[in-house]
Amino acid sequence: MKKTDWPIRWDLLLRYRLIETIALWEGRLTTNHICHSFGIGRQQASKDINTYLRELAPGNLVYDRHLKGYVPAARYRPVVTRGYVSEYQDLLARQQSLSNTFEDLDIGLPDSMVVNSPNRVIAPETMRAVVAATRHGRQLKASYASLSRPEAVEGILEPHTLVCTGNNWHLRAWSESNREFRDFALSRFHTAPTALRQKAKHTSQQDDDWNRNVTMSISPDQRLTEAQQKIIALDYGMENGRLNVDTRAALAPYVLSRLGIALDNHHPDPLIQQLELTNPDQLGFGSKRERALKAAAGLS
């Protein structure tokens, strides 16, 4: 597909992504999948599949008369998805969420259960102000509390990016009072912040940790037996017992937190820890490392 073919209309992009996700992870795609998911007719669903195959990914799918559906071709390559199982998990999670609201809903996906944990509570007014300031490059007047400083303090932030870390959202922003870029959990704004008219003076281009990429080398916890380490290595598709994870330096603590890795404090039970970071000294956290790790875990 040529770059000049973009952008695809949003509603079509969602349908094309469903086509790839269902075909890849279930091995059989029918027009019913699209009809039931988007409430469109069979003729339009068939047109979507044909357009996808003609304009986006010729030869990606083939029709199997025995299965009465489309299956991935031997040389299948994702175009509007990345081919990650998490994309299928997200699809199942959306079905579960909708089914919990509309009991009779059936969009043709298999019975599944996605385990959800409680999310941090974020006021809509807070999100709206943060989005406005971030989108238009403006300053944000905010009153913020943290565990290290429970008394809410008002200050001026200059945000450049909203970051979702699973069950929490935080704002990457320049702190006028601290004179550095920091992360601010949206759930800890004391009152709804205010997007100001003043333009921000600091942007993502000046955020060194945001622009610095790091490669984290992850391995099974060396306290495990060799057989146990092999199982963990297979879990994560490691090569030679190592998995390299590339990320922005500013986001590295959150990636480690989601993997259950603590740099300064190993869990006493390796069966719980399971993974460890083998190159901590190469990440360059410096004096900010402890604060960054605490922030990622929601401890500061």
C-alpha positions as CSV (number, residue, x, y, z in Angstrom):
1,M,0.0,0.0,0.0
2,K,1.3,3.4,-1.0
3,K,1.6,6.2,1.6
4,T,-0.5,8.4,-0.7
5,D,-3.4,6.1,-0.2
6,W,-3.7,7.3,3.4
7,P,-5.6,8.4,5.4
8,I,-8.3,5.8,5.4
9,R,-11.7,6.9,6.7
10,W,-11.9,6.1,10.4
11,D,-14.9,3.8,10.2
12,L,-13.3,1.8,7.3
13,L,-10.1,1.5,9.1
14,L,-11.9,-0.1,12.1
15,R,-13.5,-2.6,9.8
16,Y,-10.2,-3.4,8.0
17,R,-8.6,-3.9,11.4
18,L,-11.3,-6.4,12.3
19,I,-10.8,-8.2,9.0
20,E,-7.1,-8.7,9.8
21,T,-7.5,-9.5,13.5
22,I,-10.2,-12.2,13.0
23,A,-8.6,-13.8,10.0
24,L,-5.2,-14.0,11.7
25,W,-6.2,-15.2,15.2
26,E,-9.3,-17.2,14.4
27,G,-8.2,-18.5,11.0
28,R,-11.6,-17.9,9.4
29,L,-13.3,-14.6,8.4
30,T,-16.9,-14.3,7.2
31,T,-19.1,-11.3,6.3
32,N,-21.1,-12.1,9.5
33,H,-18.1,-11.0,11.6
34,I,-18.3,-7.5,10.0
35,C,-22.1,-7.4,9.8
36,H,-22.6,-8.2,13.5
37,S,-19.8,-6.0,14.7
38,F,-20.7,-2.9,12.8
39,G,-24.4,-3.3,12.1
40,I,-24.0,-3.2,8.3
41,G,-25.5,-5.3,5.5
42,R,-23.9,-8.3,3.9
43,Q,-23.4,-6.5,0.7
44,Q,-21.4,-3.7,2.4
45,A,-19.4,-6.3,4.4
46,S,-18.5,-8.2,1.2
47,K,-17.5,-4.9,-0.4
48,D,-15.2,-4.1,2.6
49,I,-13.4,-7.4,2.3
50,N,-13.0,-7.0,-1.5
51,T,-11.7,-3.4,-1.1
52,Y,-9.2,-4.5,1.5
53,L,-7.9,-7.2,-0.7
54,R,-7.8,-5.0,-3.8
55,E,-6.4,-1.8,-2.4
56,L,-4.6,-2.6,0.8
57,A,-3.4,-6.2,0.9
58,P,-3.7,-8.1,-2.4
59,G,-3.3,-11.8,-1.8
60,N,-3.4,-11.6,2.0
61,L,-6.5,-13.7,2.3
62,V,-7.9,-16.6,0.2
63,Y,-11.5,-17.9,0.2
64,D,-11.8,-21.5,1.4
65,R,-14.9,-23.0,0.0
66,H,-14.9,-25.9,2.5
67,L,-14.8,-23.5,5.5
68,K,-17.0,-21.0,3.7
69,G,-14.8,-18.1,4.7
70,Y,-11.6,-16.3,4.2
71,V,-8.3,-17.7,5.6
72,P,-4.8,-16.1,5.9
73,A,-2.7,-16.8,2.8
74,A,0.7,-18.5,3.3
75,R,2.4,-15.2,2.7
76,Y,0.0,-13.2,4.9
77,R,1.4,-9.9,6.2
78,P,-0.6,-7.4,8.4
79,V,-1.1,-4.0,6.9
80,V,-3.5,-2.1,9.3
81,T,-2.6,-4.1,12.4
82,R,0.8,-5.3,13.8
83,G,-0.1,-9.0,14.1
84,Y,0.1,-8.9,18.0
85,V,-2.1,-11.2,20.0
86,S,-2.9,-8.2,22.2
87,E,-5.0,-6.8,19.3
88,Y,-7.2,-9.9,19.5
89,Q,-7.3,-9.6,23.3
90,D,-8.5,-6.0,22.9
91,L,-11.2,-7.2,20.6
92,L,-12.4,-9.8,23.1
93,A,-12.2,-7.2,25.9
94,R,-14.5,-4.8,23.9
95,Q,-16.9,-7.6,23.3
96,Q,-17.0,-8.5,27.0
97,S,-17.5,-4.8,27.9
98,L,-20.4,-4.4,25.5
99,S,-21.9,-7.8,26.4
100,N,-22.0,-6.8,30.1
101,T,-24.0,-3.7,29.1
102,F,-26.2,-5.3,26.4
103,E,-26.9,-8.8,27.6
104,D,-28.3,-10.1,24.3
105,L,-25.4,-8.8,22.2
106,D,-23.7,-11.4,20.1
107,I,-21.1,-10.4,17.5
108,G,-19.8,-13.9,16.8
109,L,-16.7,-14.0,18.8
110,P,-15.9,-17.0,21.1
111,D,-16.8,-17.1,24.7
112,S,-13.9,-15.4,26.6
113,M,-13.1,-13.7,29.8
114,V,-10.7,-10.8,30.2
115,V,-9.5,-10.2,33.7
116,N,-9.8,-6.5,34.6
117,S,-8.4,-4.7,37.6
118,P,-9.8,-1.4,39.0
119,N,-8.7,1.7,37.1
120,R,-7.6,4.9,38.7
121,V,-10.5,7.4,38.9
122,I,-10.0,10.4,36.6
123,A,-12.6,13.2,36.5
124,P,-13.9,14.1,33.0
125,E,-13.1,17.8,33.7
126,T,-9.5,16.9,34.4
127,M,-9.1,14.9,31.2
128,R,-10.8,17.6,29.1
129,A,-8.4,20.3,30.4
130,V,-5.4,18.1,30.0
131,V,-6.3,17.2,26.4
132,A,-7.0,20.8,25.5
133,A,-3.6,22.0,26.9
134,T,-1.7,19.1,25.4
135,R,-3.3,19.4,22.0
136,H,-2.8,23.1,21.6
137,G,0.6,23.4,23.3
138,R,-0.6,25.6,26.1
139,Q,0.2,25.9,29.8
140,L,-1.9,24.1,32.4
141,K,-2.7,25.5,35.8
142,A,-3.0,22.6,38.2
143,S,-3.2,21.6,41.9
144,Y,-1.4,18.3,42.4
145,A,-0.9,15.9,45.3
146,S,1.5,13.0,45.6
147,L,2.4,10.5,48.3
148,S,5.8,12.2,48.8
149,R,3.9,15.5,49.2
150,P,0.3,14.8,50.2
151,E,-0.7,18.5,50.5
152,A,-1.9,19.6,47.1
153,V,0.3,22.4,45.6
154,E,-0.7,24.6,42.8
155,G,1.7,25.2,39.9
156,I,2.1,25.6,36.2
157,L,2.7,22.6,33.9
158,E,3.6,22.5,30.2
159,P,2.4,19.2,29.0
160,H,3.4,17.5,25.8
161,T,2.1,13.9,25.9
162,L,-0.6,11.8,27.5
163,V,0.5,8.3,28.4
164,C,-1.7,5.3,29.3
165,T,0.1,2.6,31.3
166,G,-2.7,0.1,31.5
167,N,-4.9,1.0,34.4
168,N,-3.6,4.5,34.8
169,W,-3.0,7.7,32.8
170,H,-0.3,10.2,33.4
171,L,0.8,13.4,31.8
172,R,4.4,14.1,30.7
173,A,5.0,17.7,31.4
174,W,7.5,20.4,32.2
175,S,7.1,21.5,35.9
176,E,7.6,25.2,36.3
177,S,8.3,24.8,40.1
178,N,10.7,21.8,39.7
179,R,12.3,23.1,36.5
180,E,12.3,19.7,34.9
181,F,10.1,17.3,32.9
182,R,8.1,15.0,35.2
183,D,5.2,12.6,35.1
184,F,1.9,13.5,36.7
185,A,-0.8,10.9,37.4
186,L,-4.2,12.3,36.2
187,S,-5.9,10.8,39.2
188,R,-3.9,12.9,41.6
189,F,-4.9,16.4,40.4
190,H,-6.6,17.8,43.5
191,T,-9.1,19.8,41.5
192,A,-9.8,20.1,37.8
193,P,-6.9,21.9,36.1
194,T,-7.3,24.8,33.8
195,A,-5.9,25.1,30.3
196,L,-4.5,28.6,30.0
197,R,-4.2,30.8,27.0
198,Q,-0.4,31.2,27.4
199,K,1.7,29.1,25.0
200,A,4.0,26.5,26.5
201,K,7.7,27.4,26.3
202,H,8.9,23.8,26.7
203,T,8.0,21.0,24.3
204,S,8.8,17.4,23.8
205,Q,11.9,18.3,21.8
206,Q,13.5,19.6,25.0
207,D,12.6,16.5,27.0
208,D,15.9,14.6,27.0
209,D,14.5,11.4,28.6
210,W,11.6,11.4,26.2
211,N,13.8,11.6,23.2
212,R,16.4,9.2,24.4
213,N,15.8,5.6,23.5
214,V,17.0,2.7,25.6
215,T,17.2,-1.0,25.1
216,M,16.4,-3.1,28.1
217,S,17.7,-6.7,28.2
218,I,15.3,-8.9,30.0
219,S,16.0,-12.5,31.1
220,P,14.4,-15.1,33.3
221,D,15.2,-14.7,37.0
222,Q,18.6,-16.5,37.5
223,R,17.4,-17.9,40.8
224,L,15.0,-20.2,38.9
225,T,16.1,-23.7,37.8
226,E,17.3,-24.1,34.2
227,A,14.1,-25.9,33.3
228,Q,12.0,-23.1,34.8
229,Q,14.1,-20.5,33.0
230,K,13.4,-22.2,29.7
231,I,9.7,-22.0,30.3
232,I,9.9,-18.3,31.0
233,A,12.0,-17.8,27.9
234,L,9.4,-19.5,25.8
235,D,6.7,-17.4,27.4
236,Y,8.3,-14.2,26.0
237,G,9.8,-15.6,22.9
238,M,13.4,-15.0,24.1
239,E,16.4,-15.8,22.0
240,N,19.3,-17.3,23.9
241,G,17.6,-16.5,27.1
242,R,17.3,-12.7,26.4
243,L,14.6,-10.4,25.3
244,N,15.5,-6.9,24.1
245,V,12.8,-4.3,24.8
246,D,13.2,-0.9,23.1
247,T,11.4,2.1,24.6
248,R,11.8,5.8,25.5
249,A,13.9,6.3,28.6
250,A,11.0,8.2,30.2
251,L,8.8,5.2,29.8
252,A,11.2,2.5,30.8
253,P,10.1,2.5,34.5
254,Y,6.5,1.8,33.5
255,V,7.6,-1.1,31.2
256,L,9.6,-2.6,34.0
257,S,6.7,-2.1,36.4
258,R,4.3,-4.0,34.1
259,L,6.8,-6.8,33.8
260,G,7.0,-7.0,37.6
261,I,10.7,-6.0,37.7
262,A,12.1,-4.0,40.6
263,L,15.7,-2.9,40.1
264,D,16.5,-2.3,43.8
265,N,14.4,-4.9,45.4
266,H,14.0,-8.4,44.1
267,H,11.0,-10.3,45.3
268,P,12.2,-13.0,47.7
269,D,10.3,-15.7,45.7
270,P,11.7,-16.1,42.1
271,L,8.5,-17.9,41.1
272,I,6.8,-14.5,41.6
273,Q,9.6,-12.3,40.3
274,Q,10.2,-14.5,37.2
275,L,12.0,-11.8,35.2
276,E,15.0,-9.5,35.7
277,L,16.8,-6.7,34.0
278,T,20.3,-7.6,33.1
279,N,21.6,-4.2,32.0
280,P,20.4,-1.6,34.6
281,D,23.6,0.4,34.4
282,Q,23.1,1.1,30.7
283,L,19.7,2.8,31.1
284,G,21.2,6.0,32.4
285,F,18.5,6.8,34.9
286,G,21.2,8.3,37.2
287,S,19.9,10.1,40.2
288,K,16.3,10.2,38.8
289,R,16.1,6.4,38.8
290,E,14.6,5.8,42.2
291,R,12.0,8.6,41.8
292,A,11.1,7.3,38.3
293,L,10.6,3.7,39.5
294,K,8.5,4.9,42.5
295,A,6.4,7.0,40.1
296,A,5.8,4.1,37.8
297,A,4.6,2.0,40.7
298,G,2.4,4.8,41.9
299,L,4.4,5.2,45.1
300,S,5.3,8.8,44.8
